[in-house]
Amino acid sequence: MEFTCTQSMHTLDDEQIGTLVSVAMEDFGPGLTRTEFNDVMLWLFESIAGFETLPSKLTQRYLRLLWSKYQQAIRDHPLH
């Protein structure tokens, strides 16, 4: 997976955020703990141009946002 950030070196748009959450759901399922989820996201960030130098504060902000979206995806698509 390769992302390019067009607005800013450290900006993800809604589509990119959705893609990251989808990858986590599809590849790792809905059972990730917060720590596991963060590890997955940090690993995925390495594939995004410019995110190798993402400031810690911004990293934490994105992790909180992505975790929230992941939790929402779980609620929207519960397992049967």
C-alpha positions as CSV (number, residue, x, y, z in Angstrom):
1,M,0.0,0.0,0.0
2,E,1.3,3.4,-0.9
3,F,-0.1,6.8,0.0
4,T,0.8,10.2,-1.2
5,C,-0.3,13.2,0.8
6,T,-1.2,16.1,-1.4
7,Q,-2.3,18.7,1.1
8,S,0.6,18.6,3.5
9,M,3.4,16.3,4.3
10,H,1.6,15.1,7.4
11,T,-2.1,15.1,6.3
12,L,-4.4,12.2,5.7
13,D,-7.7,12.8,3.9
14,D,-11.0,11.0,4.8
15,E,-10.4,8.4,2.1
16,Q,-7.0,7.6,3.4
17,I,-8.2,7.3,7.0
18,G,-10.9,5.0,5.8
19,T,-8.4,2.9,3.9
20,L,-6.2,2.5,7.0
21,V,-9.2,1.4,9.1
22,S,-10.3,-1.0,6.3
23,V,-6.9,-2.6,6.2
24,A,-6.9,-3.1,9.9
25,M,-10.4,-4.6,9.8
26,E,-9.7,-6.9,6.8
27,D,-6.2,-8.0,7.8
28,F,-6.5,-8.2,11.6
29,G,-10.2,-8.3,12.3
30,P,-12.3,-6.5,14.9
31,G,-10.5,-8.0,17.9
32,L,-7.4,-5.8,18.2
33,T,-6.6,-4.3,21.5
34,R,-5.7,-0.6,21.5
35,T,-2.0,-1.4,21.8
36,E,-2.2,-3.9,18.9
37,F,-4.2,-1.4,16.8
38,N,-1.6,1.3,17.4
39,D,1.2,-1.1,16.4
40,V,-0.6,-1.9,13.2
41,M,-1.2,1.8,12.4
42,L,2.4,2.7,13.2
43,W,3.5,-0.1,10.8
44,L,1.1,1.2,8.1
45,F,2.4,4.8,8.6
46,E,5.7,3.6,7.4
47,S,4.1,3.1,4.0
48,I,3.0,6.7,3.8
49,A,5.3,9.3,2.3
50,G,6.3,11.8,4.9
51,F,5.0,9.9,7.8
52,E,8.4,8.5,8.7
53,T,9.0,12.0,10.3
54,L,5.5,12.4,11.8
55,P,5.8,14.4,15.0
56,S,4.8,12.5,18.1
57,K,1.9,14.8,19.0
58,L,0.4,14.4,15.5
59,T,1.0,10.6,15.6
60,Q,-1.0,10.4,18.9
61,R,-3.8,12.5,17.4
62,Y,-4.0,10.3,14.3
63,L,-4.0,7.1,16.5
64,R,-6.9,8.5,18.6
65,L,-8.9,9.4,15.4
66,L,-8.1,6.0,13.7
67,W,-9.0,4.1,16.9
68,S,-12.3,5.9,17.0
69,K,-13.0,5.1,13.4
70,Y,-12.0,1.5,13.9
71,Q,-14.4,1.2,16.9
72,Q,-17.2,2.8,14.8
73,A,-16.5,0.2,12.0
74,I,-16.9,-2.6,14.5
75,R,-20.2,-1.2,15.7
76,D,-21.4,-0.7,12.1
77,H,-20.5,-4.2,11.0
78,P,-20.9,-6.6,14.0
79,L,-20.1,-10.2,13.5
80,H,-23.1,-12.5,13.4
